[in-house]
Amino acid sequence: HPELLDWLACELRCNGWSQRYLHRLLLTSASYRQSARCDDRRRSSDPTNIWLSRMSRVRLPAEAIRDQALAVAGLLVDERGGPSVRIPQPPGIWEAVAFPGSNPERYAADGGAAIHRRSLYTFWKRTAPPPLLTTLDAPSREQCVVERQVTTTPLQVLALWNDEGMREAARSFGERIRAADDDDAARVGFAFRTLLQRAPDDAEVAACRELLLQDDGCALLATTLFSLDESHHRN
């Protein structure tokens, strides 16, 4: 859209070359704030979305998916700067690729609140990267990539269900859900509003109330919502 780019360039120049102004202008525009939901008319008139008739459906990067889970669980440590953090990983991953006597040869996760820092600060060994993040398509960092590959596989849901950090986040989010209200329908509404930023419909409330009847039902509900396609995409 060359005319749009020319107009934006003029806006940037006329407003003191302020990148903050330009970012605010873009993010508050009607085009950017559109929903990714598409009706038949828009699908037929703009099938590839070249005219920005809707928001492109974008999956969150791996780091944001983990950080989101920590945030809604009330665990995220929002501290800037500092050393890298070794988050929990399955046993034996480093040992399989390490040379005898190499440093570091064995992996030992950090303890305390440090493991709840943003994924940006995760310690990364290129030959043995964090399995959760790589399963969710984080690059291996062995080479520069201009655009991340995005895949959808059953392994991603299995990783979200079984990763130690995600299980902890589900338990903590489950405790928040339990404490939110004594009524199960209200608890479901709290969970949906907190993670998905919307209210559940009647069918979703009914299905989720069935989950709450199970042992450790609040944690099970949290795990289920974490694995929803909707929780990983910007719509």
C-alpha positions in Angstrom: 0.0 0.0 0.0 2.4 2.7 -1.2 -0.1 5.6 -0.6 -0.6 4.4 3.0 3.2 4.2 3.6 3.6 7.7 2.2 0.9 9.0 4.5 2.5 7.3 7.5 5.9 8.7 6.6 4.4 12.2 6.5 2.7 11.6 9.9 6.0 10.5 11.4 7.9 13.5 10.0 5.2 16.0 11.0 5.1 14.7 14.6 8.8 15.2 15.4 9.9 11.7 14.2 8.3 10.3 17.3 8.2 6.5 17.1 5.9 6.4 20.1 3.4 8.5 18.3 3.6 6.3 15.2 3.2 3.1 17.3 0.2 4.6 19.1 -1.3 5.7 15.8 -1.0 2.1 14.3 -2.2 0.3 17.4 -5.3 2.5 17.9 -6.3 2.4 14.2 -9.6 0.8 13.2 -7.7 -1.6 10.9 -5.4 -2.9 13.7 -8.3 -3.2 16.2 -10.4 -5.4 13.9 -11.4 -8.9 14.8 -9.9 -11.9 12.9 -13.4 -13.3 12.5 -14.4 -13.3 8.9 -17.8 -13.4 7.2 -18.6 -14.7 3.7 -18.5 -11.2 2.1 -15.0 -10.4 3.4 -13.8 -13.9 2.6 -14.9 -13.6 -1.1 -13.9 -10.0 -1.6 -10.5 -10.2 0.2 -9.5 -13.9 0.5 -5.8 -13.2 1.3 -6.5 -10.1 3.4 -4.4 -7.9 1.2 -6.8 -5.0 1.8 -6.8 -5.5 5.6 -10.5 -6.2 5.7 -9.9 -8.2 9.0 -7.1 -8.8 11.5 -4.8 -11.6 10.4 -5.1 -14.5 12.9 -1.7 -14.7 14.6 -0.5 -17.3 17.0 1.4 -16.1 20.1 5.1 -16.9 20.1 6.3 -19.7 22.4 7.6 -17.3 25.0 4.4 -15.4 25.2 2.3 -18.6 25.6 4.5 -19.5 28.7 4.5 -16.0 30.0 0.7 -15.7 29.7 0.2 -18.9 31.7 2.5 -17.6 34.4 0.7 -14.2 34.4 -2.9 -15.6 34.8 -1.6 -18.0 37.4 -0.3 -15.1 39.5 3.3 -16.4 39.3 5.0 -14.2 36.7 7.9 -12.2 38.1 7.9 -8.9 36.3 11.5 -7.9 37.0 13.7 -6.4 34.3 17.4 -7.3 33.8 19.6 -9.7 35.6 21.1 -13.1 34.8 19.6 -15.9 32.7 17.3 -18.4 34.5 17.4 -22.2 34.2 13.7 -23.3 34.1 12.7 -26.9 34.9 13.4 -29.3 32.0 12.9 -33.1 31.7 15.9 -35.1 33.0 18.7 -36.3 30.8 18.4 -33.7 28.0 21.8 -32.1 28.5 23.6 -35.3 29.3 22.6 -36.8 25.9 24.5 -34.1 24.0 27.3 -33.0 26.4 30.9 -34.0 26.1 32.3 -35.8 29.1 33.7 -33.2 31.5 32.3 -30.3 29.6 31.0 -27.2 31.4 28.1 -27.3 31.9 27.6 -31.0 31.5 24.5 -31.5 33.6 21.4 -29.4 33.9 20.2 -28.1 37.3 17.1 -25.9 37.4 17.1 -22.8 39.5 14.9 -22.6 42.5 12.5 -20.1 44.0 10.7 -17.3 42.2 13.5 -17.0 39.6 12.0 -19.8 37.4 8.9 -17.6 37.0 10.7 -14.8 35.2 9.7 -14.0 31.7 10.8 -16.5 29.1 13.1 -13.8 27.6 15.5 -14.6 30.5 15.5 -18.4 30.0 19.0 -19.9 29.8 19.5 -21.4 26.4 21.9 -24.1 25.3 21.7 -24.3 21.5 22.3 -28.1 21.4 19.7 -28.7 24.2 17.1 -25.9 24.1 14.0 -25.8 26.4 11.7 -28.5 25.1 8.4 -26.6 25.8 9.6 -23.5 23.8 11.0 -25.4 20.9 7.9 -27.6 20.7 5.9 -24.4 20.3 8.2 -23.3 17.4 10.8 -21.2 19.2 13.9 -21.1 16.9 16.9 -23.1 18.1 19.1 -20.0 17.8 21.7 -22.0 15.8 21.0 -19.6 13.0 19.2 -16.3 12.4 15.6 -16.6 11.2 13.7 -13.7 9.7 10.2 -15.3 10.4 9.4 -18.1 12.8 7.8 -21.3 11.4 4.4 -21.9 12.9 3.1 -25.4 13.2 0.2 -27.1 14.8 0.9 -30.6 16.2 -0.5 -32.9 18.9 2.9 -32.7 20.7 2.3 -29.1 21.5 -0.8 -29.9 23.6 1.1 -32.8 25.2 3.9 -30.3 26.1 1.4 -27.9 27.6 -0.2 -30.7 29.7 3.0 -32.3 30.9 5.7 -29.6 31.1 6.6 -29.1 34.8 6.3 -25.3 34.6 2.9 -25.4 32.9 1.6 -27.9 35.4 2.6 -25.6 38.2 0.9 -22.7 36.4 -2.2 -24.7 36.0 -2.3 -25.6 39.7 -1.8 -22.0 40.7 -4.4 -20.7 38.2 -6.7 -23.5 39.6 -6.3 -22.1 43.1 -7.2 -18.6 41.8 -10.3 -20.1 40.1 -11.3 -21.9 43.3 -10.9 -18.8 45.4 -12.8 -16.6 43.0 -16.3 -17.7 44.0 -18.3 -20.5 45.7 -20.5 -21.0 42.7 -19.1 -23.2 39.9 -20.6 -21.1 37.1 -19.1 -18.0 38.5 -15.7 -19.7 38.7 -15.9 -20.7 35.1 -16.8 -17.1 34.2 -13.7 -15.9 36.1 -11.4 -18.4 34.3 -12.7 -17.4 30.9 -12.5 -13.6 31.6 -9.0 -13.9 33.0 -7.4 -16.0 30.3 -9.6 -15.6 27.2 -10.9 -12.0 27.9 -14.5 -13.0 27.2 -17.5 -14.6 28.9 -18.3 -18.3 28.3 -21.5 -19.3 26.5 -24.0 -21.7 28.1 -22.5 -24.8 26.5 -19.0 -23.9 27.7 -20.2 -23.3 31.2 -22.0 -26.7 31.3 -18.9 -28.5 30.0 -16.5 -26.7 32.4 -18.8 -27.5 35.4 -18.4 -31.1 34.5 -14.6 -30.7 34.8 -15.0 -29.0 38.2 -16.7 -32.2 39.5 -13.5 -34.2 38.9 -10.7 -34.6 41.4 -8.6 -31.4 41.4 -11.2 -30.0 39.0 -10.0 -26.4 39.1 -6.5 -27.4 38.0 -8.0 -29.6 35.3 -10.1 -26.6 34.1 -7.0 -24.4 34.0 -5.1 -27.1 32.0 -8.0 -27.4 29.6 -8.1 -23.6 29.0 -4.3 -23.4 28.6 -4.6 -26.0 25.7 -7.4 -24.2 23.9 -6.5 -22.9 20.4 -8.2 -19.7 21.3 -5.7 -19.0 24.2 -2.8 -19.2 21.8 -4.0 -16.9 19.1 -4.6 -13.2 18.8 -8.0 -12.8 17.2 
